Amino acid sequence: ARGDFRNFRARDVRIHAEYDYEFVHTLSGLCDRDDFPAGTMGERDPELDHGTMIPLYFLNQFMDPSRYRIVRIGLSGLPLEDHYRLGMKIREAADRLGRRVVFIASGDLSHKLKDDGPYGFDENGPVYDDRIMDVMGRGQFDELLDFDETLCDRAAECGHRSFVMMAGALDGMAVRSHRLSHEGTFGVGYGVCTYEVTGADEMRHFLDLWTEKKKQENLKRRAGEDLFVQLARAGVESAVLRHKKLPDKEIRALIGDADDLLNRQAGTFVSIHKNGRLRGCIGTIAPTCSCIAQEIAQNAVSASLKDPRFNEIRPDELDSLEITVDVLGETEKIDSPDQLDVKRYGVIVSKG
């Protein structure tokens, strides 16, 4: 693979690297085995990107490029925990092949550190950089999974998922960490830390610990769910585990004689979130079933299996889902946009 820095006014600076195709094949096989959404089908540009070339530029000053091969892995919009899992699979592939591996987690920190920077300033920028450098400097990788997506978005970072993936590759391993530098001279954060594996550490299986913590939080949340959400959750579980709508007798057993659910019709929306991110949302703006209970059960199937924006929800995700239900009232015509309150009301727009 090849690339150059022409986009940075350095056309003559070129990087060449050989791919480790055996490693790529092994890693892809592990992903296929576990039905994990990663592989080689998503490559958009065969040329090396600057996130790859910048580390190699410095590495090549100390090592002959013919002495190593690379595996280049892009990021995605998948949750942080999935990037951690991919890191664990990278480690598994390395162990299978007996490879000696250096993991370079490449990516910028916040792009919003200064008013006169190329992307302006946001107060979340310095907050993110201070926090990420503290976490990475201590090598406390479990805390990477607790970064709020809003903070990351507002800070305009682009390396967090790289760092999480590296953390996954080091799952269950003790490391000696070194915080080397942080710079934000031009409004973009650049940090450098190194990690040396010193042995196994059963207390550093961070994904397991984080998953258990989230499970307990969700159990506490579920204990306070109302009957509408309980019905939607049962509908989601039936759809995911049995691939069918919740049977009528189970609906009745769950809701008892709740008149509002059995004797009234309305459109409903079932919204599913996972760790703060939308995972599925389907609804009806007018009733299509005999009662609200049936409407919720039907939309629970659609939200979990038929939302075209997402893959079907997997059984292993069920304990991590946050579910809400909206029951719609009668539609009302308005005379002016001043009557709109999009935080409170849904809006139906038509043309022609």
Secondary structure, DSSP 8 states (H G I E B T S, - for coil): -EEEEGGGTEEEEEEE--B-HHHHHHHHHHHHHTT-S-SSTT----S--HHHHHHHHHHTTTS-GGG--B------SS-HHHHHHHHHHHHHHHHHHT------------S-B-TTSTT-B-THHHHHHHHHHHHHHHT-GGGGGG--HHHHHHHT-S-HHHHHHHHHHTTTEEEEEEEEEEE-TTSS-EEEEEEEEEEE-GGG-HHHHHHHHHHHHHHHHHHT--HHHHHHHHHHHHHHHHSS---HHHHHHHHTT-HHHHS----EEEEEEETTEEEEEEE-SS--SSSHHHHHHHHHHHHHHT-TTS----GGGGGGEEEEEEE-------SSGGG--TTTS-------
